[in-house]
Amino acid sequence: MRVNDPDIKFLFEPQAIAVIGASHNPTKIGHKIVANILEGGYPGQVYPINPKGGEILGLQVYKSIEEITDKIDVAVIAIPAKLVYEAVQSCAHHGVKFAVIITSGFSEIGNTEEETKLVAYARAHGMRILGPNIFGLYSAKASLNATFGPSEITSGNIAIISQSGALGVALVGKTKAANMGLSTIVSVGNKSDLAEEELLEYLVSDEGTKAIMMYIEGIKNGETLDTTLQMATKKKPIVVLKSGRSKKGAIAAASHTGSLAGADEIFSDIMGQSGVLRAESIQEALNWCQVLSSSPLPQGDNCVIITNGGGIGVLATDACEKYGVPLYDDIETMHNVFAEVVPKFGSVKNPIDITGQASLQDYGRALKAAMSYDEIHSIICLGCEAAGFDPEFFSTTIETLFSSHKLDKPMVFSFVGGPKIEESIYYLKARGVPIFFDVYEAVSTFGALYAHHRNLKEYMEEKTGITISDQEIDFGLIEEILNRVKQEKRQFLLAYEAEKLMQAARVPMPQSSIARNLDEVVKAAREIGYPVVMKVVSKDIIHKSDVGGVALDLENTDEVIDAYQAIIQNCRSRMPNAIIEGVEVAEMVQKGTETIIGARRDQTFGPIVAFGLGGIYVEVMKDVSFRALPIDRKEAIAMIKQIKSYPLLLGVRGEPQKDIERVLDTILKLGTILESCKSISDIEINPLMVYEQGKGVKAVDVRILLTT
Amino acid sequence: MRVNDPDIKFLFEPQAIAVIGASHNPTKIGHKIVANILEGGYPGQVYPINPKGGEILGLQVYKSIEEITDKIDVAVIAIPAKLVYEAVQSCAHHGVKFAVIITSGFSEIGNTEEETKLVAYARAHGMRILGPNIFGLYSAKASLNATFGPSEITSGNIAIISQSGALGVALVGKTKAANMGLSTIVSVGNKSDLAEEELLEYLVSDEGTKAIMMYIEGIKNGETLDTTLQMATKKKPIVVLKSGRSKKGAIAAASHTGSLAGADEIFSDIMGQSGVLRAESIQEALNWCQVLSSSPLPQGDNCVIITNGGGIGVLATDACEKYGVPLYDDIETMHNVFAEVVPKFGSVKNPIDITGQASLQDYGRALKAAMSYDEIHSIICLGCEAAGFDPEFFSTTIETLFSSHKLDKPMVFSFVGGPKIEESIYYLKARGVPIFFDVYEAVSTFGALYAHHRNLKEYMEEKTGITISDQEIDFGLIEEILNRVKQEKRQFLLAYEAEKLMQAARVPMPQSSIARNLDEVVKAAREIGYPVVMKVVSKDIIHKSDVGGVALDLENTDEVIDAYQAIIQNCRSRMPNAIIEGVEVAEMVQKGTETIIGARRDQTFGPIVAFGLGGIYVEVMKDVSFRALPIDRKEAIAMIKQIKSYPLLLGVRGEPQKDIERVLDTILKLGTILESCKSISDIEINPLMVYEQGKGVKAVDVRILLTT
């Protein structure tokens, strides 16, 4: 946001609104928008604009925005693409704060130049742009339906930001059908200027919004989005549905909105880091929002399943593992709580099975027992249609149970049965009871609720903070190295430069030094300690081992002397014209657990860090974790633990634990360097050898690239 | 099945049926069953039995089965558990073919003894038992509703076998609500005698059944089930929903039906091998059955998505990857097929996007274009509610499109929209149109359809057959070895015995021989070839390397002589009382890619074979594949390719490909041995070193156990 930018509040709560392209023809979008604004009961001023003048739906039509003397907060633009630039200019001159550009035909079809021009003009004149290529904006607080979608929108506390216009319009209908109320729905389309992050700022502070759903196809500025999300999820649950997970899907998404989907693995990890809940399908995202916007949060991890059918109880148990819902397993307590309300053939172990013989009253008793016991924190209520469940009283019983306890602890319902049960489910759904046709659907919403609960809990716990202090890294020295590289207009660091940079960051590398004669060689080897390796130093010799310019595993002075003489002789005889500057004597690196740490500026997501076990684990098993920078110690631990091969660092087959602490340090250091040194685009240590706990790590090979 | 066993057909198509425990009290199960049989319109004879006599629902009640002179095919038993044994005896004496025992209170609550007694008596007298602990049986062909569930069941072509009674009853209702017709629904409960496999035999031959769904909690006889499924899936699609996937779920399942869930990974692999389609949730299983029972099979892999909204098109593309639906990507052809029916702003690449401006007529044109082009084999039809889609005509347009083309190629629909669209979806669902509220739900059904299509295609392709001929394995020698072990009442083979057995199977092991003096040692080393390893042979020395009894990497005669002398001296001085029999001289095994092959008799699934890469891949990454035996070459290749670390065998980082052919041989050989030698319970080669292609494998360590 720039200093003279308008407050985002005016986009959602404008005092006056203009519709440029308001049409007299009821089949046109420009008419529908005016009609929706009026039908929605918007209390502010509405100015239809059309060069033809006249009247639309009883409103005076202005021929141009210049005719209006009032201040306009939002101008909705629905005119052909080629006329939009001129309209943007007029709006900006008139002091319009936000231009909502419905029109399509810009970057999504390759017409990026025109889009860039619009934005440049608007921003230079203190106006912001939403769109283009969108269906508009609905805001419950302003009673404003400035969309060309359905005229009836149920107001409520769920906010939706959709990148896709068509899907956004359909979601207006779908939420209405599901009786889910919206606080806002807005499409961002091509995100030429405003993107999700700015809209989130408003939604996070808007008291009418309890849960936020975003449909994303491509990301324009991953770094700001990520930063915004990290803060926003601490205030409100945010559900993201991102398409383009698959390769073909990513291609389809790119051709749909003209923005990059980015690698899905990175997106997933970064969303998890931000505390965002990632849904897979539209239905899942809506289900989650419904429960997240209405349910209290669980006070702890003791979830209990109550069922009258063993089979669906088992299915729900499986689903709890899949979705990360923690099940209560204190057998004694549950026996005490439920023994009186569960018949002999039933089960008082979780899932609590009150059997098919139970009546609705029995079911109610079991639910109330769970409700009144404080150590039970949430309840999954299941049922199969059974003789004991009188369909006539089913819906009212469930409705009463839910409404009298809905503020106490989270509850979710699922029932399997015939037409009457299904009718009851529709009835209950319409009354806001979180009830689902399938057990997995029901448990999935609790998965989201618990994930959000864990995010908040973690946030409330004391932060361990970033542990890399500036003293540990000599940034002065690093800048010196980088400046020299830049002066030479190189985009990569030479081996010795990368080595020096690692020294400045106190990341241990194998010791080495250049020796120019036999005395120096012997001295160097002694200082480094045996065994050593030796390599000829000559710009003229590329394939050093081919000409006998390399010697490995030298264990004592004699071997070092022999090897030095052999190397010099080999090189002189085979490459007589090469200028030999000396030999490099280096520590022979001991075998350890190979890891890879990389930090880079991702095109989509900004500065990120990656960690994985080396070689085949990364290459074949794709076992890598990603985080957006900056990260603290806790996040670095999480990313190390996330990889499937983590047990190798803990030590398998009786091996001792590896020096995880030093791996952690190195991750944090690379992150800090990338964050601080803006000219670095890539640092990769591959491999970072990790030794036993207390014996440290060694960066065997380091590659550093500069930004172009 | 035994020789005198009744034909399973009589269970589903009985001529006369008795209800033992028919009750005068309308609230009792024994009354409900009689009522359901009558209301269902069963045309055969119905004999209610109750010692009180009298009349129930107009039928004469018999005091005992002995009073009936007619032949009874099926007796439904609904009396207290303690009376069931007596009833079973009477039924058997009367020549009843099948006893359907509704009563619970047997093995599911630990009362296994009584259950075993029932079955033993029945089987000895040529009667079979279904249950106990079930809700009964419905058969459309016989117009027979012998359940205590809902009295109205919609007849159709889907068969359901449910292990859970409560869920079975609820599914009767749920299928009715969804307007899905059933050919049969039957619960198997405790599976004391009849299990899924016998019921499948009938259902596979029943022309009225087009798709079969099974809900399984535990498996009694995995081997026969697996064999039956392998055949059955070649005739009809079978969908399995198995609960107890998770650890806690498996425990819950065991306490619910008293049967073991078995390791879920093994179950999954074996179901895949059998061609069974495994659903995750009830809703998914039903959706799949609906499409599998009514849709034609695709004629090929070219699936096309047609949508009026880019967003859901991208979501569907992702879903296609998730569910294995192959998308057509011949850009030129699609351009030719769709260019005329797609507007300029749309997309003629898959997904075909006719844009939100399209009308229902445009949508119909696009669908018809896809229908009439032979190279398009299936169509996913999506839509968002949009201005062009007149809700009034929506459902009739879709219904007409579907019904006029439903026999041509598979079609599935999903639409997102408001109350009118949702109403239309209900309307269309009720008319048998495969239409779903969520895109993922829709695509998931195509995933099942394509999986079934691939199974059938693979089956039609020529079989490669089992390649291990008997000549390759010397079974005579193996039996000799095993007999000696059995004589000694051991349950494991000693190292040299296991080695001999591998020789008999021509599985190469490292060469070795026992030498008793220096001359023999030198000779042995020369024969084996350098380098060799050496190990003292003495029953008295357990920790051989601790006393200096082992020498590695001996490269020539001198080193061998030195090592021999050192070993003897070390052992004599440190273990003066040990009797030294000699030393073992063995080939030093070269490092290769470590794999593990195991064949064993699984408690739940019978003889199985497992394959994985060695060490950490199996231990840490759980990267193992399983198959039920026997397997052929093709299946063995599939199980090698299934593991995630398979690229390591293909060669990564410029390494050459490994000798996969010999791995394959070894898998087939272990399978064949386990199949042929019934006394072996376990064979495990760990590791089997795999070398470059053409250089073979080496079984470094082999462990063989016998059945107890």
Interface residues (C-beta under 8 A of the other chain):
Chain A: T27 K32 S104 G105 I109 F148 P150 S162 Q163 S164 G165 A166 L167 V169 A170 L171 V172 G173 K174 K176 A177 Y215 E217 L241 S243 G244 R245 S246 K247 K248 G249 A252 A253 S255 H256 T257 E280 S281 I282 Q283 E284 N308 G309 G310 G311 I312 G313 V314 L315 T317 D318 A319 C320 E321 K322 L327 D329 F345 S347 K349 P351 D353 G356 C384 E385 A386 A387 V416 G417 G418 P419 K420 I421 E422 F437 D438 V439 Y440 E441 G615 I616 E619 V620 M621 D623 K644 S645 P647 L648 V652 R653
Chain B: T27 K32 S104 G105 I109 F148 P150 S162 Q163 S164 G165 A166 L167 V169 A170 L171 V172 G173 K174 K176 A177 Y215 E217 L241 S243 G244 R245 S246 K247 K248 G249 A252 A253 S255 H256 T257 E280 S281 I282 Q283 E284 N308 G309 G310 G311 I312 G313 V314 L315 T317 D318 A319 C320 E321 K322 L327 D329 F345 S347 K349 P351 D353 G356 C384 E385 A386 A387 V416 G417 G418 P419 K420 I421 E422 F437 D438 V439 Y440 E441 G615 I616 E619 V620 M621 D623 K644 S645 P647 L648 V652 R653
